[in-house]
């Protein structure tokens, strides 16, 4: 499975591509950041993020896009920008027919480090170890994008089994 992880943000949108399956060594195919100028018009920034993400989708052809689920913070302005960048990532994937999975920050941290309260340094350290890299990806947004991809690869088999069980249960209820 090839997954593009997206850590949404208006100034720095982290992107990382990981390939592999649960239970086997994973391979990083690419990591980086799509940047937009903080002083630019919001519409132009969103177009910049779209163009950057489209380039990543063209280059790596992922089977799935894993995006960090936006969560409520005290700073509404930050949440709005993150939500807008997240929507661009989902739109780019949907336009190509690529499934999108959303993962919360604590879910990603728990999957990668074993603790949903891990800090950025711990996430970067574990991403480095799991992908057998020489150093943690910089900036942290890039490491977070890889962590999102890893989280999805590891959790997808269990999530798929749960979805199949729910669908089977629902179909039995309709036929009764």
FILORO-403961 format. One record per residue (C-alpha): x, y, z; residue number from 1; residue in one letter. Coordinates in steps of 0.02 Angstrom, whole numbers. Example, Ala and Ser with C-alpha at 12.3 -4.5 7.8 and 13.67 -1.06 7.14 Angstrom:
// residues 2
      px      py      pz  num  residu
     615    -225     390    1       a
     684     -53     357    2       s
This chain:
// residues 176
      px      py      pz  num  residu
       0       0       0    1       x
      65     172     -46    2       x
       0     314      63    3       x
      23     502      49    4       x
      14     578     224    5       x
     -38     761     235    6       x
     -11     868     389    7       x
    -118    1017     336    8       x
     -65    1196     363    9       x
     -73    1358     265   10       x
     109    1410     286   11       x
     184    1235     293   12       x
      84    1085     232   13       x
     185     929     273   14       x
     183     788     145   15       x
     259     616     152   16       x
     240     455      54   17       x
     263     285     136   18       x
     246     115      55   19       x
     221     -51     142   20       x
     101    -164     236   21       x
      68    -192     419   22       x
     193    -310     500   23       x
     331    -279     371   24       x
     467    -147     358   25       x
     402      15     284   26       x
     490     121     152   27       x
     487     310     137   28       x
     470     363     -44   29       x
     468     551     -18   30       x
     449     687     113   31       x
     434     874     106   32       x
     331    1029     137   33       x
     217    1131      25   34       x
     247    1312      77   35       x
     146    1470      48   36       x
     190    1648     100   37       x
     102    1704     259   38       x
      67    1876     186   39       x
     -15    1812      25   40       x
    -203    1817      -7   41       x
    -290    1663      65   42       x
    -359    1612    -105   43       x
    -186    1614    -182   44       x
    -117    1515     -35   45       x
    -248    1380     -59   46       x
    -208    1372    -245   47       x
     -24    1354    -200   48       x
     -64    1209     -84   49       x
    -171    1129    -218   50       x
     -32    1142    -348   51       x
      95    1071    -227   52       x
     -16     925    -178   53       x
     -59     889    -361   54       x
     128     875    -397   55       x
     148     748    -255   56       x
      -3     649    -318   57       x
      67     649    -496   58       x
     241     597    -441   59       x
     198     460    -316   60       x
      25     398    -369   61       x
     -33     348    -194   62       x
    -173     224    -166   63       x
    -238     324     -19   64       x
    -217     497      58   65       x
    -210     506     249   66       x
    -249     680     318   67       x
    -238     742     495   68       x
    -414     769     563   69       x
    -436     951     614   70       x
    -471     968     799   71       x
    -532    1115     901   72       x
    -399    1229     969   73       x
    -412    1393    1062   74       x
    -344    1489     913   75       x
    -489    1494     790   76       x
    -381    1576     655   77       x
    -259    1429     660   78       x
    -401    1302     654   79       x
    -479    1388     503   80       x
    -316    1386     404   81       x
    -285    1204     449   82       x
    -463    1157     400   83       x
    -447    1249     234   84       x
    -283    1161     192   85       x
    -360     995     245   86       x
    -507    1023     128   87       x
    -388    1058     -17   88       x
    -300     891      15   89       x
    -465     798      20   90       x
    -525     885    -138   91       x
    -366     843    -234   92       x
    -382     659    -185   93       x
    -569     649    -220   94       x
    -548     729    -391   95       x
    -435     580    -436   96       x
    -544     449    -352   97       x
    -415     417    -217   98       x
    -489     367     -48   99       x
    -455     483      99  100       x
    -434     431     280  101       x
    -436     554     425  102       x
    -336     521     583  103       x
    -332     624     743  104       x
    -165     686     808  105       x
    -179     576     963  106       x
    -221     423     856  107       x
     -65     453     750  108       x
      46     481     902  109       x
     -20     323     986  110       x
       7     220     828  111       x
     185     280     801  112       x
     251     303     979  113       x
     133     203    1088  114       x
      72     361    1176  115       x
     -65     478    1117  116       x
      21     617    1215  117       x
     192     604    1132  118       x
     278     767    1086  119       x
     344     815     914  120       x
     520     758     956  121       x
     458     584    1004  122       x
     357     569     844  123       x
     507     625     740  124       x
     620     502     829  125       x
     502     354     802  126       x
     472     401     619  127       x
     661     402     597  128       x
     678     229     675  129       x
     527     152     588  130       x
     582     211     416  131       x
     767     180     450  132       x
     815     360     411  133       x
     981     443     455  134       x
     896     591     540  135       x
     721     651     582  136       x
     635     739     437  137       x
     631     929     455  138       x
     525    1027     486  139       x
     412     933     607  140       x
     267     951     484  141       x
     359     833     365  142       x
     387     704     503  143       x
     204     719     553  144       x
     151     684     373  145       x
     255     524     373  146       x
     180     477     541  147       x
       5     496     466  148       x
      50     378     323  149       x
     126     251     443  150       x
     -26     260     556  151       x
    -142     224     412  152       x
     -41      79     344  153       x
     -37      -1     516  154       x
    -220      31     558  155       x
    -300       1     388  156       x
    -314    -189     402  157       x
    -408    -177     568  158       x
    -517     -34     506  159       x
    -560    -132     348  160       x
    -611    -284     451  161       x
    -721    -175     562  162       x
    -804     -94     411  163       x
    -837    -265     333  164       x
    -913    -329     496  165       x
   -1027    -177     511  166       x
   -1081    -195     329  167       x
   -1117    -381     353  168       x
   -1217    -345     511  169       x
   -1316    -209     422  170       x
   -1354    -323     273  171       x
   -1417    -461     389  172       x
   -1532    -335     474  173       x
   -1609    -285     306  174       x
   -1638    -465     249  175       x
   -1724    -519     410  176       x
